[in-house]
Amino acid sequence: MQAGALLVTFLRRGGADVELLEDILTSDGRPGEGPGSTTGDSRAISRFVARTGGGLHHVAVRVDDIEAGLDGLRKVGVGLLDDHGCPGSRRSRIAFADRRTTGGLVLHLVQR
């Protein structure tokens, strides 16, 4: 599925989801046509790929209650980029931990 400037593919096996993202800018650097507003996200993905050569970007953990998940991370000293759940893809609520406090891992909470 195309979402703004990203081509997004979801794979599900058992209880695990894998989301593959591909930056799909036009030859003149403009986002491709399509639903969604992911140009900012794709720029982050593009910067990551330019810096690291691609690979694993982040790990998402499904939670029943995103606010409780964020509170749990705060209690154990994990820094947060999001104070509350934000709208995400597929009608989810999402939030990110600060990788400077997770040993470099980008941790992404998802409530569906």
C-alpha positions as CSV (number, residue, x, y, z in Angstrom):
1,M,0.0,0.0,0.0
2,Q,1.3,3.5,-0.8
3,A,1.0,6.0,2.0
4,G,2.3,9.4,0.9
5,A,6.0,9.1,0.2
6,L,6.3,5.5,1.6
7,L,5.4,2.1,0.1
8,V,4.2,0.1,3.1
9,T,3.9,-3.6,3.3
10,F,2.6,-5.4,6.4
11,L,3.4,-9.1,7.0
12,R,1.7,-11.0,9.8
13,R,2.8,-14.4,11.1
14,G,1.2,-15.7,14.3
15,G,1.3,-12.9,16.9
16,A,4.1,-10.9,15.1
17,D,3.7,-8.2,12.5
18,V,6.5,-7.0,10.3
19,E,6.2,-3.6,8.6
20,L,8.4,-3.0,5.6
21,L,8.9,0.7,4.5
22,E,10.3,1.9,1.2
23,D,10.9,5.5,0.4
24,I,9.3,6.3,-3.0
25,L,10.1,9.8,-4.0
26,T,9.7,10.9,-7.6
27,S,12.9,11.6,-9.6
28,D,12.6,15.3,-8.7
29,G,12.4,14.6,-5.0
30,R,8.7,15.0,-4.5
31,P,6.6,12.4,-2.7
32,G,4.6,10.0,-4.9
33,E,0.9,10.4,-5.1
34,G,-1.3,8.5,-2.6
35,P,-3.2,8.5,0.6
36,G,-1.7,9.4,3.9
37,S,0.7,12.1,5.1
38,T,3.9,10.3,5.7
39,T,6.4,12.7,4.0
40,G,8.0,13.5,7.4
41,D,8.2,9.8,8.3
42,S,9.8,9.0,5.0
43,R,12.4,11.7,5.5
44,A,13.3,10.0,8.8
45,I,13.5,6.7,7.0
46,S,15.6,8.2,4.2
47,R,18.0,9.7,6.7
48,F,18.3,6.4,8.5
49,V,19.0,4.4,5.3
50,A,21.6,7.0,4.2
51,R,23.3,6.8,7.6
52,T,23.2,3.1,8.2
53,G,22.6,1.5,4.8
54,G,19.2,0.1,5.8
55,G,18.2,-2.7,8.1
56,L,16.2,-2.7,11.3
57,H,14.8,0.7,12.2
58,H,12.7,0.0,15.2
59,V,10.9,-2.6,17.3
60,A,7.2,-2.2,17.9
61,V,5.5,-3.7,20.9
62,R,1.7,-4.1,21.0
63,V,0.1,-3.0,24.3
64,D,-3.5,-3.1,25.4
65,D,-3.3,0.3,27.0
66,I,-0.8,2.8,25.5
67,E,-1.0,5.2,28.4
68,A,-0.3,2.4,30.9
69,G,2.6,1.2,28.7
70,L,4.1,4.7,28.7
71,D,3.7,5.0,32.5
72,G,5.5,1.7,32.9
73,L,8.4,2.9,30.7
74,R,8.6,6.1,32.7
75,K,8.7,4.2,36.0
76,V,11.8,2.2,34.9
77,G,13.6,5.4,33.6
78,V,13.0,5.1,29.9
79,G,12.8,8.5,28.2
80,L,9.9,9.2,25.9
81,L,9.5,11.1,22.7
82,D,5.7,11.0,23.0
83,D,4.0,11.9,26.3
84,H,0.7,10.3,25.1
85,G,-0.5,8.0,22.4
86,C,-0.7,9.6,19.0
87,P,-2.7,8.5,15.9
88,G,-0.9,5.8,13.9
89,S,-1.5,3.6,10.9
90,R,-4.4,1.2,10.7
91,R,-6.4,3.1,13.3
92,S,-3.8,2.5,16.0
93,R,-2.4,4.7,18.8
94,I,1.4,4.9,18.9
95,A,4.2,6.3,21.0
96,F,8.0,6.2,20.8
97,A,10.7,5.8,23.5
98,D,13.8,7.9,23.3
99,R,16.6,5.6,21.9
100,R,19.2,7.5,24.0
101,T,17.6,5.7,27.0
102,T,17.1,2.2,25.4
103,G,20.7,1.4,24.4
104,G,20.1,2.8,20.9
105,L,16.9,0.7,20.2
106,V,14.0,2.7,18.8
107,L,11.1,1.3,20.8
108,H,7.6,1.9,19.5
109,L,4.4,1.1,21.5
110,V,1.3,0.3,19.5
111,Q,-2.3,0.0,20.8
112,R,-4.9,-1.4,18.4
